[in-house]
Amino acid sequence: MSSNPSIGHYLLTRLYESGVHHIFGVPGDYILRFYQQLSESPVQHIGTTREDTAAFATDAYARCRGLGAMAVTYGVGALNVVNAVAGAHAESSPIVVISGAPGIKERREHPLLHHRFGPFRLQREIFERITCAVAVLDDPYTAFRQIDRVLAAAREHCKPVYIELPRDRVDTEGYPIPSESLPAPASDAASLNEAVEEALQLLDEAASPVLVAGVELHRRGLQDQLLSLVDKTHLPVAATLTGKSVLGERHPCYLGIYEGAMGSPLARDRVEQADFLLMLGVTLNDVDLGIFTARLDANRIIRASQDEVIIHHHRYPQVLLRDFVSMLNERMTPRPQTGPAVAAKPAAFDFPVKGQPMKIIRLIARLNRFLTPDMVVVSDVGDCLFSAIDLRVHENSEFLASAYYTSMGFAVPAALGAQIARPTRRTLVLVGDGAFQMTGTELSTIAHLGLNPIVIVFNNKGYSTERYILDGPFNDIPAWQFERLGELFGPLTGYAASTEDEFEDCLNQALAQRSSPSLINVHLSPDDPSAAMRGLAEHLGKRV
């Protein structure tokens, strides 16, 4: 009797050893045998209402735990996740897409099997474009090495990977062979040392340097090193929108979100008036640059990305971000604390005013005082994201969003993934009425599992972002009574609020409800955008 595990069992074992204790997805006949193995393994299956929501949930899970996985069937299942996987690639989230496939034997004569949409290789070729590594587990002699290779690639590159598992190979015995002896990624010592030396000299000479922290620090798990550097140097810190919460936002050195003309005025002034910027893990995309309204002088910037450092017009190749941050931590001279970057205590707040209609700026201000250290904020795109620039979460990595790829429908399924990954945290979900109509069915899964997020629906009666860029009847959507979804979804408490006092009452009741989800349908005026939304509309409207 063979002692070698089957290909399916080996894949589940390696995922579990990598910290993936849950797999999201929807069953289908090409993946069913793997699902049976999954049900008999320590890995728990989290069933979702759709495949794309499984991918959004996996994305959030991966951001919280370092790796996530989902399993879907061939064709109709796998193609449903393409948008969300492309988003995970854009946002640098390491997810593992496992797709069942027709068996090797049954496809030999190219029969017209169901779910087929072209040559059998076509699905793999599609995913090659939106992942950093693919593997088809059709050969039992190489399957184990293939699994190890793609999982290592996901961790190294912080990008999605794709594994295709023919259904007649799930139970096939695999054969261990020596692993490929690839050298671990490392910085060039001379390049690293010179980059740090030049950076230290410029920062020592600067009178008003500012640190700008970006999303790559999140993805590389460098939040603690960033905190250590800030506590040592007392440098004022701004975060990019995609890097939001890379540092706890109640830290005395935190300035706010820098997003060009669309971000915090304090952060914008301090960043753009600094005589030197230390930019760590920042990606120069149009969202983080405020639709290119950022005023940054390349001659005053030290920018460290994942594999190089750029200072002035000098490029230091093969310098890993983690090594650069670590060496800066070791060698930077402590600086005296010059006082907090922002006021230590919030100004007096007269919320609620009885009978006063809800305004988005007042809603965010109230939520700012509502947040607790055990809450993770998950935001969809639209004005809930842009207004959330002013939210200040307590701990690092407590804000999740599709802030760069900006795919509507991210938040509700991502809240599922986040709370499964971090069961001691409670999620506060910010979602527009249009985005909720796309993927809000995942709230039924959340209710079924007894999770307890608080969902705030920003109900401004349509696609607000598009409305402010170019309005028309195409931005109108059907009116849903979101507060009544508990009648359909199961244990869910719904509320509706149009005024501040109504919202205050709903919020307090939702906080007290610990055993099931709560949803507050907040009625907002369609002509009440946040300041950031106005800035976005002004700049994008000219292009449209």
MIPAMAR-256927 format. One record per residue (C-alpha): residue in one letter; x, y, z; residue number from 1. Coordinates in nm, 2 decimals. Example, Ala and Ser with C-alpha at 12.3 -4.5 7.8 and 13.67 -1.06 7.14 Angstrom:
% residues 2
   fifi       px       py       pz   kemar
      A     1.23    -0.45     0.78       1
      S     1.37    -0.11     0.71       2
***
This chain:
% residues 544
   fifi       px       py       pz   kemar
      M     0.00     0.00     0.00       1
      S     0.14     0.34    -0.10       2
      S     0.24     0.59     0.16       3
      N     0.23     0.88    -0.08       4
      P    -0.06     1.13    -0.05       5
      S    -0.29     1.20    -0.33       6
      I    -0.25     1.52    -0.53       7
      G    -0.56     1.67    -0.37       8
      H    -0.45     1.58    -0.02       9
      Y    -0.10     1.73    -0.07      10
      L    -0.25     2.05    -0.20      11
      L    -0.47     2.08     0.11      12
      T    -0.18     2.00     0.34      13
      R     0.05     2.26     0.19      14
      L    -0.22     2.52     0.21      15
      Y    -0.29     2.45     0.58      16
      E     0.08     2.46     0.66      17
      S     0.09     2.80     0.48      18
      G    -0.17     2.94     0.72      19
      V    -0.48     2.89     0.49      20
      H    -0.73     2.74     0.72      21
      H    -1.04     2.83     0.52      22
      I    -1.12     2.80     0.14      23
      F    -1.40     3.00    -0.01      24
      G    -1.60     2.90    -0.31      25
      V    -1.90     2.74    -0.48      26
      P    -1.91     2.37    -0.57      27
      G    -1.95     2.23    -0.92      28
      D    -1.90     1.88    -1.06      29
      Y    -1.54     1.93    -1.19      30
      I    -1.43     2.03    -0.84      31
      L    -1.67     1.81    -0.63      32
      R    -1.41     1.54    -0.55      33
      F    -1.17     1.80    -0.42      34
      Y    -1.45     1.94    -0.21      35
      Q    -1.51     1.60    -0.06      36
      Q    -1.14     1.59     0.04      37
      L    -1.17     1.94     0.17      38
      S    -1.46     1.84     0.39      39
      E    -1.25     1.56     0.54      40
      S    -0.95     1.79     0.60      41
      P    -0.86     2.05     0.88      42
      V    -0.93     2.32     0.62      43
      Q    -1.28     2.46     0.65      44
      H    -1.49     2.54     0.34      45
      I    -1.68     2.87     0.34      46
      G    -1.95     2.85     0.08      47
      T    -2.06     3.18    -0.08      48
      T    -2.35     3.28    -0.30      49
      R    -2.14     3.35    -0.60      50
      E    -1.79     3.28    -0.73      51
      D    -1.69     3.64    -0.76      52
      T    -1.78     3.71    -0.40      53
      A    -1.57     3.41    -0.30      54
      A    -1.28     3.58    -0.47      55
      F    -1.34     3.91    -0.30      56
      A    -1.36     3.73     0.04      57
      T    -1.04     3.54    -0.04      58
      D    -0.87     3.87    -0.13      59
      A    -0.95     4.02     0.21      60
      Y    -0.85     3.69     0.39      61
      A    -0.51     3.70     0.21      62
      R    -0.45     4.06     0.32      63
      C    -0.52     3.97     0.68      64
      R    -0.33     3.63     0.69      65
      G    -0.07     3.65     0.42      66
      L    -0.23     3.40     0.18      67
      G    -0.59     3.30     0.09      68
      A    -0.74     3.03    -0.13      69
      M    -1.07     2.96    -0.32      70
      A    -1.20     2.66    -0.52      71
      V    -1.44     2.68    -0.81      72
      T    -1.55     2.46    -1.10      73
      Y    -1.42     2.48    -1.46      74
      G    -1.55     2.75    -1.70      75
      V    -1.86     2.90    -1.55      76
      G    -1.71     2.91    -1.21      77
      A    -1.35     3.01    -1.29      78
      L    -1.45     3.27    -1.55      79
      N    -1.68     3.43    -1.29      80
      V    -1.38     3.52    -1.07      81
      V    -1.16     3.69    -1.34      82
      N    -1.25     4.05    -1.24      83
      A    -1.19     3.99    -0.87      84
      V    -0.86     3.80    -0.94      85
      A    -0.75     4.09    -1.17      86
      G    -0.83     4.32    -0.88      87
      A    -0.62     4.11    -0.64      88
      H    -0.33     4.13    -0.89      89
      A    -0.36     4.51    -0.92      90
      E    -0.39     4.54    -0.54      91
      S    -0.10     4.28    -0.47      92
      S    -0.30     4.03    -0.28      93
      P    -0.17     3.67    -0.27      94
      I    -0.47     3.45    -0.35      95
      V    -0.47     3.09    -0.47      96
      V    -0.73     3.01    -0.74      97
      I    -0.80     2.64    -0.75      98
      S    -1.01     2.54    -1.05      99
      G    -1.14     2.19    -1.11     100
      A    -1.12     2.08    -1.48     101
      P    -1.24     1.80    -1.70     102
      G    -1.05     1.48    -1.65     103
      I    -0.74     1.39    -1.86     104
      K    -0.90     1.07    -1.99     105
      E    -1.24     1.23    -2.08     106
      R    -1.08     1.52    -2.29     107
      R    -0.85     1.31    -2.50     108
      E    -1.08     1.30    -2.80     109
      H    -1.19     1.66    -2.75     110
      P    -1.56     1.59    -2.67     111
      L    -1.80     1.88    -2.62     112
      L    -1.81     1.86    -2.25     113
      H    -2.03     2.10    -2.06     114
      H    -1.88     2.43    -1.94     115
      R    -1.63     2.40    -2.23     116
      F    -1.58     2.73    -2.42     117
      G    -1.28     2.66    -2.65     118
      P    -0.96     2.46    -2.63     119
      F    -0.91     2.31    -2.29     120
      R    -0.59     2.51    -2.25     121
      L    -0.78     2.84    -2.29     122
      Q    -0.88     2.89    -1.93     123
      R    -0.52     2.84    -1.81     124
      E    -0.41     3.10    -2.07     125
      I    -0.66     3.35    -1.94     126
      F    -0.53     3.32    -1.59     127
      E    -0.17     3.34    -1.70     128
      R    -0.25     3.71    -1.78     129
      I    -0.38     3.80    -1.43     130
      T    -0.16     3.58    -1.20     131
      C     0.21     3.55    -1.13     132
      A     0.23     3.17    -1.17     133
      V     0.01     2.89    -1.30     134
      A     0.02     2.51    -1.26     135
      V    -0.18     2.23    -1.43     136
      L    -0.17     1.93    -1.20     137
      D    -0.20     1.67    -1.48     138
      D     0.13     1.48    -1.41     139
      P     0.15     1.29    -1.08     140
      Y     0.53     1.29    -1.11     141
      T     0.56     1.67    -1.10     142
      A     0.24     1.78    -0.93     143
      F     0.39     1.82    -0.58     144
      R     0.67     2.04    -0.70     145
      Q     0.43     2.24    -0.91     146
      I     0.21     2.31    -0.60     147
      D     0.52     2.41    -0.40     148
      R     0.64     2.64    -0.68     149
      V     0.31     2.84    -0.72     150
      L     0.26     2.88    -0.35     151
      A     0.61     3.01    -0.31     152
      A     0.55     3.25    -0.60     153
      A     0.23     3.39    -0.44     154
      R     0.41     3.46    -0.11     155
      E     0.72     3.61    -0.28     156
      H     0.54     3.83    -0.53     157
      C     0.22     3.90    -0.33     158
      K     0.01     3.82    -0.64     159
      P    -0.25     3.57    -0.73     160
      V    -0.16     3.22    -0.86     161
      Y    -0.37     2.97    -1.05     162
      I    -0.39     2.59    -1.00     163
      E    -0.59     2.37    -1.23     164
      L    -0.68     2.03    -1.10     165
      P    -0.83     1.77    -1.34     166
      R    -1.10     1.58    -1.16     167
      D    -0.94     1.24    -1.24     168
      R    -0.62     1.36    -1.07     169
      V    -0.76     1.45    -0.73     170
      D    -0.71     1.10    -0.59     171
      T    -0.41     1.01    -0.80     172
      E    -0.10     0.93    -0.59     173
      G     0.17     1.19    -0.62     174
      Y     0.55     1.14    -0.61     175
      P     0.78     1.35    -0.39     176
      I     1.08     1.47    -0.58     177
      P     1.36     1.70    -0.45     178
      S     1.25     2.07    -0.45     179
      E     1.41     2.31    -0.68     180
      S     1.70     2.48    -0.50     181
      L     1.62     2.84    -0.59     182
      P     1.81     3.11    -0.40     183
      A     1.59     3.32    -0.17     184
      P     1.54     3.68    -0.29     185
      A     1.81     3.90    -0.15     186
      S     1.94     4.26    -0.19     187
      D     2.27     4.34    -0.35     188
      A     2.48     4.43    -0.05     189
      A     2.67     4.71    -0.22     190
      S     2.36     4.87    -0.37     191
      L     2.17     4.85    -0.04     192
      N     2.45     5.00     0.16     193
      E     2.50     5.29    -0.09     194
      A     2.13     5.36    -0.10     195
      V     2.10     5.38     0.28     196
      E     2.41     5.60     0.30     197
      E     2.28     5.85     0.06     198
      A     1.93     5.84     0.22     199
      L     2.07     5.90     0.57     200
      Q     2.28     6.19     0.45     201
      L     1.99     6.37     0.29     202
      L     1.75     6.31     0.58     203
      D     2.01     6.43     0.83     204
      E     2.05     6.75     0.63     205
      A     1.67     6.80     0.60     206
      A     1.49     7.05     0.82     207
      S     1.14     6.93     0.76     208
      P     1.14     6.58     0.63     209
      V     0.81     6.38     0.60     210
      L     0.76     6.01     0.56     211
      V     0.49     5.88     0.31     212
      A     0.39     5.52     0.37     213
      G     0.23     5.31     0.09     214
      V     0.05     4.99     0.02     215
      E     0.37     4.77    -0.04     216
      L     0.44     4.80     0.34     217
      H     0.11     4.64     0.40     218
      R     0.16     4.36     0.15     219
      R     0.52     4.28     0.27     220
      G     0.42     4.27     0.64     221
      L     0.64     4.57     0.73     222
      Q     0.39     4.76     0.95     223
      D     0.58     4.69     1.27     224
      Q     0.91     4.80     1.12     225
      L     0.74     5.12     1.00     226
      L     0.61     5.18     1.35     227
      S     0.96     5.12     1.50     228
      L     1.11     5.37     1.25     229
      V     0.85     5.64     1.33     230
      D     0.88     5.59     1.71     231
      K     1.26     5.63     1.68     232
      T     1.27     5.93     1.44     233
      H     0.94     6.10     1.52     234
      L     0.90     6.18     1.15     235
      P     0.56     6.31     1.05     236
      V     0.38     6.03     0.85     237
      A     0.12     6.05     0.58     238
      A    -0.02     5.74     0.42     239
      T    -0.15     5.70     0.06     240
      L    -0.51     5.60     0.01     241
      T    -0.41     5.24    -0.09     242
      G    -0.18     5.23     0.21     243
      K    -0.44     5.36     0.45     244
      S    -0.39     5.21     0.81     245
      V    -0.04     5.09     0.74     246
      L     0.02     5.29     1.06     247
      G    -0.23     5.32     1.34     248
      E    -0.41     5.64     1.26     249
      R    -0.43     5.76     1.62     250
      H    -0.05     5.78     1.63     251
      P     0.07     6.12     1.73     252
      C     0.30     6.15     1.42     253
      Y     0.02     6.06     1.18     254
      L    -0.08     6.34     0.94     255
      G    -0.36     6.18     0.75     256
      I    -0.40     6.06     0.39     257
      Y    -0.20     6.23     0.12     258
      E    -0.38     6.21    -0.21     259
      G    -0.28     6.53    -0.39     260
      A    -0.57     6.78    -0.40     261
      M    -0.82     6.52    -0.29     262
      G    -0.66     6.42     0.05     263
      S    -0.63     6.57     0.39     264
      P    -0.54     6.95     0.38     265
      L    -0.29     6.90     0.67     266
      A    -0.12     6.60     0.50     267
      R    -0.11     6.78     0.16     268
      D     0.05     7.10     0.31     269
      R     0.31     6.91     0.51     270
      V     0.40     6.67     0.23     271
      E     0.42     6.93    -0.04     272
      Q     0.61     7.18     0.17     273
      A     0.86     6.92     0.31     274
      D     1.22     6.98     0.21     275
      F     1.26     6.60     0.17     276
      L     1.02     6.30     0.14     277
      L     1.10     5.95     0.24     278
      M     0.85     5.74     0.04     279
      L     0.83     5.38     0.15     280
      G     0.63     5.13    -0.05     281
      V     0.44     5.39    -0.24     282
      T     0.29     5.31    -0.58     283
      L     0.25     5.61    -0.81     284
      N    -0.10     5.53    -0.94     285
      D    -0.36     5.80    -1.03     286
      V    -0.57     5.73    -0.72     287
      D    -0.28     5.78    -0.47     288
      L    -0.17     6.09    -0.67     289
      G    -0.52     6.24    -0.65     290
      I    -0.58     6.20    -1.03     291
      F    -0.23     6.34    -1.08     292
      T    -0.29     6.65    -0.87     293
      A     0.00     6.57    -0.64     294
      R     0.28     6.83    -0.64     295
      L     0.59     6.63    -0.58     296
      D     0.94     6.73    -0.67     297
      A     1.15     6.43    -0.77     298
      N     1.47     6.62    -0.65     299
      R     1.33     6.60    -0.30     300
      I     1.23     6.24    -0.29     301
      I     1.38     5.91    -0.16     302
      R     1.15     5.64    -0.30     303
      A     1.19     5.27    -0.20     304
      S     0.97     5.02    -0.38     305
      Q     0.98     4.64    -0.37     306
      D     1.30     4.59    -0.56     307
      E     1.48     4.93    -0.60     308
      V     1.55     5.26    -0.44     309
      I     1.54     5.59    -0.64     310
      I     1.70     5.90    -0.49     311
      H     1.70     6.21    -0.71     312
      H     1.79     6.06    -1.04     313
      H     2.00     5.78    -0.89     314
      R     1.87     5.42    -0.91     315
      Y     1.98     5.15    -0.68     316
      P     1.86     4.82    -0.83     317
      Q     1.81     4.49    -0.64     318
      V     1.73     4.65    -0.31     319
      L     1.44     4.48    -0.14     320
      L     1.20     4.70     0.05     321
      R     1.22     4.50     0.37     322
      D     1.60     4.53     0.37     323
      F     1.60     4.90     0.31     324
      V     1.35     4.97     0.59     325
      S     1.54     4.74     0.82     326
      M     1.87     4.90     0.76     327
      L     1.72     5.25     0.80     328
      N     1.58     5.14     1.13     329
      E     1.92     5.03     1.25     330
      R     2.12     5.33     1.13     331
      M     1.89     5.64     1.15     332
      T     1.97     5.87     1.43     333
      P     1.69     5.92     1.68     334
      R     1.52     6.26     1.65     335
      P     1.36     6.46     1.93     336
      Q     0.99     6.46     1.95     337
      T     0.85     6.80     1.84     338
      G     0.49     6.75     1.93     339
      P     0.20     6.57     1.78     340
      A     0.12     6.61     1.41     341
      V    -0.25     6.66     1.48     342
      A    -0.45     6.78     1.78     343
      A    -0.44     6.52     2.05     344
      K    -0.81     6.55     2.14     345
      P    -1.10     6.59     1.89     346
      A    -1.30     6.91     1.90     347
      A    -1.63     6.92     2.07     348
      F    -1.90     6.74     1.87     349
      D    -2.27     6.82     1.90     350
      F    -2.40     6.50     1.74     351
      P    -2.69     6.42     1.72     352
      V    -2.90     6.73     1.63     353
      K    -3.26     6.62     1.66     354
      G    -3.44     6.62     1.32     355
      Q    -3.13     6.73     1.12     356
      P    -3.10     6.54     0.79     357
      M    -2.79     6.31     0.77     358
      K    -2.50     6.47     0.59     359
      I    -2.20     6.26     0.47     360
      I    -1.94     6.48     0.66     361
      R    -2.14     6.44     0.98     362
      L    -2.18     6.06     0.93     363
      I    -1.80     6.01     0.90     364
      A    -1.73     6.24     1.20     365
      R    -1.97     6.02     1.41     366
      L    -1.82     5.70     1.29     367
      N    -1.48     5.83     1.38     368
      R    -1.59     5.85     1.74     369
      F    -1.76     5.52     1.71     370
      L    -1.45     5.32     1.61     371
      T    -1.29     5.09     1.87     372
      P    -0.95     4.92     1.86     373
      D    -1.11     4.58     1.78     374
      M    -1.28     4.71     1.46     375
      V    -1.17     4.66     1.10     376
      V    -1.32     4.90     0.85     377
      V    -1.40     4.75     0.51     378
      S    -1.49     5.00     0.24     379
      D    -1.64     4.98    -0.10     380
      V    -1.56     5.23    -0.37     381
      G    -1.74     5.56    -0.43     382
      D    -1.81     5.83    -0.18     383
      C    -1.79     5.58     0.11     384
      L    -1.43     5.54     0.02     385
      F    -1.34     5.90    -0.04     386
      S    -1.52     6.02     0.27     387
      A    -1.34     5.75     0.47     388
      I    -1.01     5.94     0.41     389
      D    -1.10     6.12     0.73     390
      L    -1.17     5.81     0.93     391
      R    -0.88     5.72     1.18     392
      V    -0.86     5.35     1.27     393
      H    -0.69     5.26     1.59     394
      E    -0.45     4.98     1.49     395
      N    -0.24     4.91     1.18     396
      S    -0.40     4.71     0.89     397
      E    -0.75     4.78     1.00     398
      F    -0.87     4.93     0.68     399
      L    -0.94     4.72     0.37     400
      A    -1.06     4.85     0.03     401
      S    -1.02     4.81    -0.35     402
      A    -0.87     5.15    -0.35     403
      Y    -0.66     5.13    -0.66     404
      Y    -0.85     4.88    -0.88     405
      T    -1.18     5.03    -0.75     406
      S    -1.41     4.74    -0.83     407
      M    -1.76     4.80    -0.70     408
      G    -1.90     4.52    -0.48     409
      F    -1.58     4.45    -0.29     410
      A    -1.69     4.54     0.07     411
      V    -1.96     4.30     0.18     412
      P    -1.78     3.98     0.07     413
      A    -1.45     4.12     0.18     414
      A    -1.60     4.17     0.53     415
      L    -1.68     3.80     0.53     416
      G    -1.31     3.72     0.45     417
      A    -1.18     3.96     0.70     418
      Q    -1.39     3.84     0.99     419
      I    -1.31     3.48     0.91     420
      A    -0.94     3.56     0.90     421
      R    -0.96     3.77     1.22     422
      P    -1.23     3.63     1.44     423
      T    -1.15     3.86     1.73     424
      R    -1.22     4.17     1.52     425
      R    -1.56     4.32     1.43     426
      T    -1.60     4.46     1.09     427
      L    -1.76     4.80     1.01     428
      V    -1.87     4.79     0.65     429
      L    -1.91     5.11     0.44     430
      V    -2.09     5.05     0.11     431
      G    -2.30     5.24    -0.13     432
      D    -2.65     5.14    -0.24     433
      G    -2.53     5.06    -0.59     434
      A    -2.23     4.85    -0.48     435
      F    -2.45     4.66    -0.23     436
      Q    -2.69     4.56    -0.50     437
      M    -2.40     4.39    -0.68     438
      T    -2.27     4.16    -0.41     439
      G    -2.48     4.22    -0.10     440
      T    -2.62     3.87    -0.11     441
      E    -2.30     3.77     0.08     442
      L    -2.46     3.92     0.38     443
      S    -2.67     3.61     0.40     444
      T    -2.36     3.40     0.43     445
      I    -2.23     3.63     0.70     446
      A    -2.57     3.59     0.88     447
      H    -2.57     3.21     0.84     448
      L    -2.22     3.19     1.00     449
      G    -2.33     3.40     1.30     450
      L    -2.08     3.68     1.23     451
      N    -2.16     4.03     1.35     452
      P    -2.05     4.31     1.12     453
      I    -2.22     4.65     1.12     454
      V    -2.30     4.75     0.76     455
      I    -2.36     5.12     0.68     456
      V    -2.53     5.16     0.35     457
      F    -2.46     5.51     0.20     458
      N    -2.80     5.53     0.02     459
      N    -2.77     5.83    -0.21     460
      K    -3.00     5.68    -0.47     461
      G    -2.76     5.58    -0.75     462
      Y    -2.41     5.56    -0.87     463
      S    -2.28     5.87    -0.70     464
      T    -1.92     5.87    -0.84     465
      E    -2.04     5.86    -1.20     466
      R    -2.32     6.11    -1.12     467
      Y    -2.07     6.37    -1.01     468
      I    -1.85     6.31    -1.31     469
      L    -2.12     6.30    -1.58     470
      D    -2.48     6.28    -1.47     471
      G    -2.77     6.11    -1.66     472
      P    -3.05     5.86    -1.61     473
      F    -2.79     5.58    -1.65     474
      N    -2.68     5.65    -1.29     475
      D    -3.02     5.58    -1.14     476
      I    -3.08     5.24    -0.97     477
      P    -3.39     5.07    -0.82     478
      A    -3.48     5.17    -0.46     479
      W    -3.42     4.88    -0.22     480
      Q    -3.56     4.86     0.13     481
      F    -3.22     4.74     0.27     482
      E    -3.34     4.74     0.63     483
      R    -3.58     4.46     0.54     484
      L    -3.32     4.21     0.42     485
      G    -3.34     4.02     0.74     486
      E    -3.67     3.89     0.62     487
      L    -3.49     3.71     0.34     488
      F    -3.13     3.66     0.46     489
      G    -3.19     3.52     0.81     490
      P    -3.07     3.65     1.14     491
      L    -3.00     4.01     1.05     492
      T    -3.13     4.32     1.21     493
      G    -3.20     4.61     0.98     494
      Y    -3.25     4.98     1.05     495
      A    -3.33     5.29     0.85     496
      A    -3.21     5.64     0.93     497
      S    -3.27     5.98     0.77     498
      T    -3.19     6.21     1.06     499
      E    -2.90     6.23     1.30     500
      D    -3.10     6.13     1.60     501
      E    -3.24     5.83     1.41     502
      F    -2.89     5.73     1.31     503
      E    -2.76     5.76     1.67     504
      D    -3.03     5.53     1.79     505
      C    -2.97     5.28     1.52     506
      L    -2.59     5.28     1.57     507
      N    -2.62     5.22     1.94     508
      Q    -2.86     4.93     1.88     509
      A    -2.63     4.78     1.62     510
      L    -2.33     4.80     1.85     511
      A    -2.52     4.61     2.12     512
      Q    -2.61     4.34     1.87     513
      R    -2.32     4.10     1.90     514
      S    -2.46     3.77     1.77     515
      S    -2.57     3.86     1.42     516
      P    -2.51     4.13     1.15     517
      S    -2.67     4.47     1.16     518
      L    -2.75     4.69     0.86     519
      I    -2.82     5.06     0.88     520
      N    -2.98     5.21     0.56     521
      V    -2.87     5.57     0.58     522
      H    -3.06     5.80     0.35     523
      L    -2.84     6.07     0.21     524
      S    -2.91     6.35    -0.04     525
      P    -2.77     6.28    -0.39     526
      D    -2.63     6.63    -0.40     527
      D    -2.42     6.59    -0.08     528
      P    -2.07     6.47    -0.19     529
      S    -1.76     6.46     0.03     530
      A    -1.49     6.72    -0.04     531
      A    -1.27     6.44    -0.20     532
      M    -1.56     6.34    -0.43     533
      R    -1.59     6.70    -0.54     534
      G    -1.22     6.70    -0.62     535
      L    -1.24     6.37    -0.81     536
      A    -1.54     6.49    -1.01     537
      E    -1.37     6.82    -1.10     538
      H    -1.06     6.65    -1.25     539
      L    -1.23     6.34    -1.40     540
      G    -1.52     6.54    -1.54     541
      K    -1.28     6.73    -1.76     542
      R    -1.16     6.41    -1.92     543
      V    -1.50     6.26    -1.97     544
***
